[in-house]
Amino acid sequence: MSDATSEKPQPEGRAGYRAFRTISTRWMDNDAYGHVNNVVYYSWFDTAVNAHLIEHGALDIHQGETIGLVVETQCNYFAPVQFPQIVQAGLRVARIGSSSVRYELGLFLQDQPLTVAKGHFVHVYVDRHTRRPAPLPQRLKTVLEALQ
């Protein structure tokens, strides 16, 4: 039996992430407990990934033939975030398949060295019309490889 403490997720530093996106918290992000609600973290993951892909010409959300659908997501929380704080989302790609990608994300408070949360999500890329898995377009693969 392994030591459970060695398997417990731990905060990470910035060096493990290949791209960053600054995100402002909003008044409505706080919940009744006075911190950002967990569902907002997943929104930040989505924003960081999709904005990066759009800005690098790898995703056309309006006209593209291939779109990414989230099929798996997970997050570990290490410290609370509150409005008004600035979050920096770190992004990397852990695995590229023929039609899927595992993105890993770390959320940092502005200028802080360790993640306040980290997680992943998996996109399966599908044909926009049939919703069947589709091979990753070359431009997307190129952008993804730069994030590994």
C-alpha positions in Angstrom: 0.0 0.0 0.0 1.4 3.4 -1.0 1.7 6.4 1.3 -1.5 8.5 0.6 0.3 11.8 1.3 2.7 11.1 -1.7 -0.4 10.8 -4.0 -2.2 13.9 -2.7 -2.2 16.6 -5.4 0.1 19.5 -4.6 0.4 23.1 -5.9 2.8 23.6 -8.8 5.0 26.4 -9.9 4.7 28.5 -13.1 7.6 26.8 -14.9 5.5 23.8 -15.9 3.1 25.9 -18.0 3.7 27.0 -21.6 1.2 29.9 -22.0 -0.6 32.2 -19.6 -3.9 34.2 -19.7 -4.9 36.9 -17.3 -8.5 36.8 -16.1 -10.2 39.2 -13.8 -12.6 37.9 -11.2 -16.0 39.4 -11.2 -18.4 40.4 -8.4 -20.8 37.7 -9.4 -18.0 35.0 -9.1 -18.2 35.1 -5.3 -20.6 32.7 -3.7 -22.4 32.8 -0.3 -19.2 31.6 1.4 -17.3 34.7 0.2 -15.0 33.0 -2.3 -15.1 32.2 -6.0 -17.5 29.3 -6.6 -16.0 26.1 -8.0 -17.9 26.2 -11.3 -16.1 29.4 -12.2 -12.8 27.6 -12.2 -14.0 25.4 -15.1 -15.1 28.5 -17.0 -11.6 29.9 -16.6 -10.2 26.6 -17.9 -12.4 26.9 -21.0 -11.6 30.5 -21.5 -7.8 29.9 -21.3 -7.8 27.1 -23.8 -10.3 28.4 -26.3 -8.9 31.9 -26.3 -5.4 30.6 -26.9 -6.6 28.4 -29.8 -8.6 31.2 -31.4 -5.8 33.8 -31.1 -3.4 31.3 -32.7 -5.7 30.6 -35.6 -6.3 27.0 -34.6 -10.0 27.3 -33.8 -12.8 29.0 -35.7 -15.9 28.8 -33.4 -18.2 30.2 -36.0 -17.2 28.6 -39.3 -14.7 25.8 -38.5 -15.5 22.3 -39.6 -13.9 20.8 -36.5 -15.0 21.7 -32.9 -13.9 20.5 -29.5 -16.3 18.9 -27.0 -15.3 18.5 -23.4 -15.6 14.8 -22.4 -13.7 14.9 -19.1 -12.8 17.5 -16.5 -11.2 17.6 -13.1 -9.9 20.2 -10.6 -8.0 20.3 -7.3 -8.3 23.4 -5.1 -5.5 24.6 -2.8 -6.4 28.1 -1.8 -9.5 30.3 -2.1 -9.8 33.1 -4.7 -12.1 36.1 -4.1 -13.3 39.2 -5.9 -11.5 41.4 -6.6 -8.4 39.4 -7.5 -6.6 38.8 -10.8 -6.1 35.2 -11.8 -3.4 34.0 -14.3 -4.3 30.7 -16.0 -1.3 28.6 -17.0 -1.8 26.2 -19.9 0.0 23.1 -21.2 -0.9 20.1 -23.3 -0.2 16.7 -21.7 -1.4 14.4 -24.5 -2.3 14.7 -28.2 -4.3 11.9 -29.7 -5.7 11.4 -33.2 -8.9 13.3 -32.3 -8.5 14.3 -28.7 -6.3 16.5 -26.5 -5.7 16.5 -22.7 -5.1 20.1 -21.5 -3.7 20.8 -18.1 -4.3 24.1 -16.4 -2.9 25.9 -13.3 -4.6 28.9 -11.8 -2.3 31.4 -10.0 -3.1 34.6 -8.2 -1.4 37.5 -9.8 2.4 37.4 -9.2 2.1 34.4 -6.8 4.5 31.4 -7.5 2.2 28.4 -6.8 -1.2 27.3 -8.1 -4.3 28.0 -6.1 -6.0 25.3 -8.2 -5.0 23.0 -11.0 -6.8 20.6 -13.2 -7.4 19.2 -16.7 -9.9 18.7 -19.3 -10.1 16.6 -22.4 -11.5 17.8 -25.7 -12.6 15.3 -28.3 -12.6 17.1 -31.7 -15.6 16.3 -33.8 -17.1 17.2 -37.2 -19.3 20.2 -36.6 -22.2 18.7 -38.4 -22.1 15.0 -37.7 -20.6 15.3 -34.2 -18.4 12.2 -34.9 -14.7 12.3 -33.9 -12.5 13.9 -36.6 -8.7 14.0 -37.0 -7.1 17.1 -35.5 -6.5 19.7 -38.3 -2.8 20.3 -38.9 -2.9 24.0 -37.7 -4.4 22.8 -34.4 -1.8 20.1 -34.0 0.9 22.7 -34.6 -0.5 25.0 -31.9 -1.0 22.1 -29.5 2.6 20.8 -30.0 3.9 24.2 -28.9 2.1 23.8 -25.6 3.7 20.4 -24.8 
